[in-house]
Every structure is written in structure tokens, then in C-alpha cells.
Amino acid sequence: MDTTPEQIKNLENILKDKILVTYCNGIGCYLSDKVAYKLFDMGYRNIVIFFSGWNKWNEHNLPIEK
């Protein structure tokens, strides 16, 4: 949430054509929604909100790209 639009713009070449997954601490946290809306407003369309949180993502061995 603290990333500025300028910082995201600097990552544009890396982020384009990727599926962007926003996540939070789990059910009841809405920061992932806010980040997704922020990215959408910047023109990104391949956005998915993962509501279960980072721990569940890892628990299910879902992919991570660094």
C-alpha cells in the first residue's frame, strides 16, 4: 500500500503481461482490495485478489516469483 505510483511505474516492464496477485493477512483484511484497485486505476487488468492470506498461499505451495 505504501508503494507510490512512480515506484510502480518503474516496474512497468516487469509487471506487464503478468498476473498480479494481491494478498493480505487473511479474512477480515482489506488491504489486498485497496492494492488491487490502485493497480487497476494505473491500467493493470490481470489482477487477482487472494483473500485467504499469505500463510494459506504458502500452505498450498502456490507459485512465488521473486
ABEGO torsion letter per residue (X at the ends): XABBAAAAAAAAAAABGBBBBBBBAEBGBAAAAAAAAAAAAAGBABBBBBAAEAAAAAAAGBBBBX
